Amino acid sequence: MHYFVAQIKIHDHKTYQKYVDKAGEIFSKYNGEYLVVDDHPEIIEGKWNYDRTVIIRFDTKEDFNTWYHSKDYQGILKYRLSSSICDTIVLKGK
């Protein structure tokens, strides 16, 4: 399993919504599954400067790469990048 984790600070909700409107459909098409979308995480330690945390599961690294580099995803990624500050990682699970 591989997990795409995004920490997002949204500054333009209207443009970000253009991303959200298509994202779920595209994740599913490329075998991605939302595990977490949380706009109000409970902060246990430290500071949290984000509005939203998203975790998406992919069965394989190849599924992740196919999704992320796809024409479909790249077509909407511009909306997320222009409307928010994002820190993203991919994690290898067991």
Secondary structure, 3 states (H helix, E strand, C coil): CEEEEEEEEECCHHHHHHHHHHHHHHHHHCCEEEEEEECCCCCCCCCCCCCEEEEEEECCHHHHHHHHCCHHHHHHHHHHHHHEEEEEEEEECC
